[in-house]
Amino acid sequence: MSRYTRFFAIPLTLALSTALFGQAALRQQIAAIAGEAHGKVSVACSLPGTALNCDFNARAHPPMQSVFKAPLALAALHLVEHGELFLDDPIRFRASDRILPRTYSPLQDQYPAAEVDIPLRRLLTLAVSLSDNAAADVVLRVIGGPAVVDGYIKAAGIGGFHLEDNEAGLHRDAAAQYRNWFEPAAAVQFLRLLNDHPPLTVEHAGLLLGWMRDTPRADGRIKGQLPAGTVVMHKPGTSGTDHGVTAATNDIGLIALPGGRRLAIAIFVTDSTADEPARDSVIARIARAAYDAAINAGK
């Protein structure tokens, strides 16, 4: 090795060691925050072109709850692009589509007797932006059921995803939610696909990202501690609480960074005995730690 080669090798080795140390410190920070959830926490993130790594139980199988509605919309828009569905065609919201005695559903609240026609575009907006359970199940019925979404996501090359039950099934049996899972690493892969190489036209990819951006749901999670004005396109999911244990408090999303790049992150809090503000705070603080690390990684 010449003296010139040695001169350049030392800074390169130092830079690599510094990067590895920074990622280890990030994962330690995430682990410390996760302990406050009093449950299981699983995390993954990705920022192409950097060594950013916040994996923490990234191959776990947490119940995803309403997080599935983003993959559902992607599968439905795929059918739209192939002429099998049309965004502005009316779809019947049937009495049999209702989830009784009650569920979170602005659609069902507005039309308690059902038997009305709703455009697919509106159903998807309700399902993704407002996390409407009945609207999501109508879309699932129209496209052929959970197996269609499951197969489409796997065909897209994302293996760590499993959808077996619709919202009505989860409403009848709380244990069913554990059959619908999303590995955090796979959720990040889904987000990167949607952002970097969407299997949709620009128009339809923009629709889905817009629905995720415009959601008023779960502002205290990924968005909770980010700098004011940071744009986040995300899909939260939440279960009920049974005997003091909340099965799922989740959020996956794309965080817009200064300069235009987007950080993909997935955070799942499973079987937690902490209260809702504490669970949301765990997600918010992990997201902020990853955001800060991403800013530094891009320098």
HELIX and SHEET records of a PDB file:
HELIX    1   1 ARG A    3  ALA A   34  1                                  32    
HELIX    2   2 GLY A   35  ALA A   37  5                                   3    
HELIX    3   3 GLN A   65  PHE A   68  5                                   4    
HELIX    4   4 LYS A   69  GLU A   81  1                                  13    
HELIX    5   5 ALA A   95  ASP A   97  5                                   3    
HELIX    6   6 PRO A  106  GLN A  110  1                                   5    
HELIX    7   7 LEU A  120  SER A  129  1                                  10    
HELIX    8   8 ASN A  133  ILE A  143  1                                  11    
HELIX    9   9 PRO A  146  ALA A  155  1                                  10    
HELIX   10  10 GLU A  167  ARG A  172  1                                   6    
HELIX   11  11 ALA A  174  ARG A  179  5                                   6    
HELIX   12  12 PRO A  184  ASP A  196  1                                  13    
HELIX   13  13 VAL A  202  ARG A  213  1                                  12    
HELIX   14  14 GLU A  276  ALA A  297  1                                  22    
SHEET    1   A 4 LYS A  40  SER A  46  0                                        
SHEET    2   A 4 ARG A 262  SER A 272 -1                                        
SHEET    3   A 4 VAL A 245  ALA A 256 -1                                        
SHEET    4   A 4 VAL A 232  THR A 238 -1                                        
SHEET    1   B 4 LYS A  40  SER A  46  0                                        
SHEET    2   B 4 ARG A 262  SER A 272 -1                                        
SHEET    3   B 4 VAL A 245  ALA A 256 -1                                        
SHEET    4   B 4 THR A 241  ASP A 242 -1                                        
SHEET    1   C 2 PRO A  90  PHE A  93  0                                        
SHEET    2   C 2 VAL A 116  PRO A 119 -1                                        
SHEET    1   D 2 PHE A 161  HIS A 162  0                                        
SHEET    2   D 2 TRP A 181  PHE A 182 -1                                        
END                                                                             
